Amino acid sequence: MKKVIIKAVKLKVVFLWLILILPITYGIYIIAGWLKQTVNQTYFIIFSLTTFLILAYSLLRKQMIEVTFSFKDNEIEIIEEKMISKNKRTYSIYYPTIKNYNLYHLILKKMGYIVRIEADKNYLYVVDWISWNKDHIIKQDDYLKLTNNFNKKNINRGKILIDYFILFLFYVPLIIIFLSIIVVVISLYLYNK
């Protein structure tokens, strides 16, 4: 039996936070518009966004789970344990019921990676951000261990529609930043013409 232990967040928690970010940033924008001086607006926006990001990060950390993948002879056992409350859930998935799996990095291999197993339902886990300290080596090692264990059990690797959707959502902030830079450059060019 091979075991791989990762620290992850469930995908629905990540999407919930992505959905909450939009109205909160819009609210900050509206309140900043009420302020008359540009300096006060800047201070307010920086303070509000920093406070929100610190709060969101700490609350997201509380949703972290430790996921243990145990590759047994005829099944994979997934044990999810909440980091704070130590509540456990165990899933046993027989290899023939697994339709496919996928592991893929997010945004230039810096935002971590996603583990997805499609069986009776989709088991989706977002592994924490990859950093440049020793954890980076451990997380990459876990990624390779998971891939090797899935391959040894002859489980098909493939992308399904949800994989493309997840990748698109994680690239949306980069697309927005890129488009914003283009708009600023074009507007500066037209203004100075």
C-alpha positions as CSV (number, residue, x, y, z in Angstrom):
1,M,0.0,0.0,0.0
2,K,1.3,3.4,-1.0
3,K,0.3,6.6,0.8
4,V,0.4,10.2,-0.3
5,I,-0.6,12.9,2.0
6,I,-1.4,16.4,0.7
7,K,-2.9,19.6,2.3
8,A,-5.7,20.9,0.1
9,V,-8.9,22.9,-0.1
10,K,-12.1,21.7,-1.7
11,L,-12.8,23.3,-5.0
12,K,-16.2,24.6,-3.9
13,V,-14.6,26.6,-1.1
14,V,-12.2,28.2,-3.6
15,F,-15.1,29.1,-5.9
16,L,-17.2,30.5,-3.1
17,W,-14.3,32.9,-2.3
18,L,-13.9,33.8,-5.9
19,I,-17.6,34.7,-6.0
20,L,-17.4,36.7,-2.8
21,I,-14.5,38.8,-4.1
22,L,-16.6,40.5,-6.8
23,P,-19.3,42.2,-4.6
24,I,-16.8,43.1,-1.9
25,T,-14.4,44.8,-4.3
26,Y,-17.3,46.5,-6.0
27,G,-18.5,47.7,-2.6
28,I,-15.0,49.1,-1.8
29,Y,-15.1,50.9,-5.2
30,I,-18.5,52.5,-4.4
31,I,-17.4,53.6,-0.9
32,A,-14.1,55.0,-2.3
33,G,-16.2,57.0,-4.8
34,W,-17.9,58.8,-2.0
35,L,-14.6,60.2,-0.7
36,K,-13.7,63.5,-2.3
37,Q,-9.9,63.5,-2.2
38,T,-7.8,61.1,-4.3
39,V,-5.3,60.5,-1.5
40,N,-8.1,59.4,0.8
41,Q,-9.6,57.2,-1.9
42,T,-6.2,55.5,-2.4
43,Y,-5.6,55.0,1.3
44,F,-9.1,53.6,1.7
45,I,-8.8,51.2,-1.2
46,I,-5.3,49.9,-0.1
47,F,-6.4,49.5,3.5
48,S,-9.7,47.8,2.6
49,L,-8.3,45.4,0.1
50,T,-5.4,44.5,2.4
51,T,-7.7,43.9,5.3
52,F,-10.1,41.8,3.1
53,L,-7.2,39.7,1.7
54,I,-5.7,39.0,5.1
55,L,-9.2,38.0,6.4
56,A,-9.9,35.9,3.4
57,Y,-6.5,34.2,3.6
58,S,-6.9,33.3,7.3
59,L,-10.5,32.0,6.8
60,L,-9.4,30.0,3.8
61,R,-6.6,28.5,5.8
62,K,-9.2,27.3,8.3
63,Q,-10.9,25.3,5.5
64,M,-7.7,23.4,4.8
65,I,-8.0,19.6,4.9
66,E,-5.4,16.9,5.0
67,V,-6.1,14.4,2.3
68,T,-4.5,10.9,2.4
69,F,-4.5,8.8,-0.7
70,S,-3.9,5.2,0.1
71,F,-3.3,3.1,-3.0
72,K,-4.3,-0.5,-2.0
73,D,-4.4,-3.6,-4.2
74,N,-8.0,-3.2,-5.4
75,E,-9.1,0.2,-4.3
76,I,-8.0,3.7,-3.5
77,E,-8.9,5.0,-0.1
78,I,-9.3,8.8,0.4
79,I,-9.3,10.1,3.9
80,E,-10.2,13.8,4.3
81,E,-9.4,15.3,7.7
82,K,-10.1,18.9,8.7
83,M,-7.0,20.5,10.0
84,I,-8.7,22.4,12.8
85,S,-11.6,20.2,13.9
86,K,-10.0,16.8,13.1
87,N,-13.3,15.6,11.5
88,K,-12.7,12.7,9.2
89,R,-14.4,11.4,6.1
90,T,-13.3,8.2,4.3
91,Y,-14.1,7.2,0.7
92,S,-13.2,3.9,-0.8
93,I,-13.1,3.8,-4.6
94,Y,-12.5,0.5,-6.5
95,Y,-10.2,0.9,-9.4
96,P,-12.6,-0.4,-12.0
97,T,-15.2,2.3,-11.0
98,I,-12.6,5.1,-11.7
99,K,-13.4,6.6,-15.1
100,N,-10.3,8.8,-15.2
101,Y,-8.2,11.2,-13.2
102,N,-6.2,14.3,-13.8
103,L,-3.5,16.3,-12.0
104,Y,-2.6,19.7,-13.4
105,H,-0.8,22.8,-12.3
106,L,-2.5,26.2,-12.1
107,I,-1.1,29.5,-13.6
108,L,2.5,28.9,-14.5
109,K,3.0,26.1,-11.9
110,K,3.0,28.7,-9.1
111,M,-0.6,28.5,-7.7
112,G,-0.4,24.8,-6.8
113,Y,-2.2,22.1,-8.6
114,I,-5.6,20.3,-8.8
115,V,-6.2,16.6,-8.2
116,R,-9.4,15.3,-9.8
117,I,-10.7,11.7,-9.7
118,E,-13.9,10.9,-11.6
119,A,-15.7,7.8,-10.3
120,D,-19.2,7.8,-8.8
121,K,-18.7,11.5,-8.4
122,N,-15.8,14.0,-8.9
123,Y,-13.3,14.2,-6.1
124,L,-11.6,17.6,-6.5
125,Y,-8.9,19.0,-4.4
126,V,-6.9,22.3,-4.8
127,V,-3.4,21.8,-3.4
128,D,-2.0,24.8,-1.7
129,W,0.2,27.4,-3.5
130,I,3.7,26.2,-4.3
131,S,6.3,28.3,-2.6
132,W,10.1,28.5,-3.1
133,N,11.0,27.1,0.2
134,K,11.4,23.4,1.2
135,D,7.6,22.9,0.9
136,H,8.0,23.4,-2.9
137,I,10.1,20.3,-3.2
138,I,7.7,18.3,-1.0
139,K,4.6,19.4,-3.0
140,Q,6.2,18.6,-6.3
141,D,7.3,15.2,-4.9
142,D,3.7,14.5,-3.9
143,Y,2.5,15.5,-7.4
144,L,4.9,13.0,-8.9
145,K,4.0,10.3,-6.3
146,L,0.3,10.7,-7.1
147,T,1.0,10.5,-10.9
148,N,3.2,7.4,-10.5
149,N,0.6,5.6,-8.3
150,F,-2.2,6.3,-10.7
151,N,-0.2,5.2,-13.6
152,K,0.9,2.0,-11.9
153,K,-2.8,1.1,-11.3
154,N,-3.5,1.7,-15.1
155,I,-6.1,4.4,-14.5
156,N,-6.8,6.6,-17.5
157,R,-5.7,10.2,-17.4
158,G,-7.9,12.6,-19.2
159,K,-9.5,16.0,-19.3
160,I,-13.2,16.5,-19.0
161,L,-15.2,19.7,-19.3
162,I,-14.8,20.7,-15.6
163,D,-11.0,20.7,-16.1
164,Y,-11.2,23.3,-18.8
165,F,-13.7,25.3,-16.8
166,I,-11.4,25.3,-13.7
167,L,-8.4,26.3,-15.8
168,F,-10.4,29.1,-17.4
169,L,-11.6,30.5,-14.1
170,F,-8.1,30.5,-12.6
171,Y,-6.7,32.4,-15.7
172,V,-9.5,35.0,-15.6
173,P,-7.5,37.3,-13.2
174,L,-4.5,37.2,-15.5
175,I,-6.7,37.9,-18.5
176,I,-8.2,40.9,-16.7
177,I,-4.8,42.3,-15.7
178,F,-3.5,41.9,-19.3
179,L,-6.6,43.6,-20.8
180,S,-6.3,46.4,-18.2
181,I,-2.7,47.0,-19.1
182,I,-3.6,47.2,-22.8
183,V,-6.5,49.6,-22.1
184,V,-4.2,51.9,-20.0
185,V,-1.4,51.9,-22.7
186,I,-3.9,52.7,-25.5
187,S,-5.6,55.4,-23.5
188,L,-2.2,57.0,-22.6
189,Y,-1.2,56.8,-26.2
190,L,-4.5,58.5,-27.4
191,Y,-4.4,61.1,-24.6
192,N,-0.8,62.2,-25.4
193,K,-1.4,62.3,-29.2
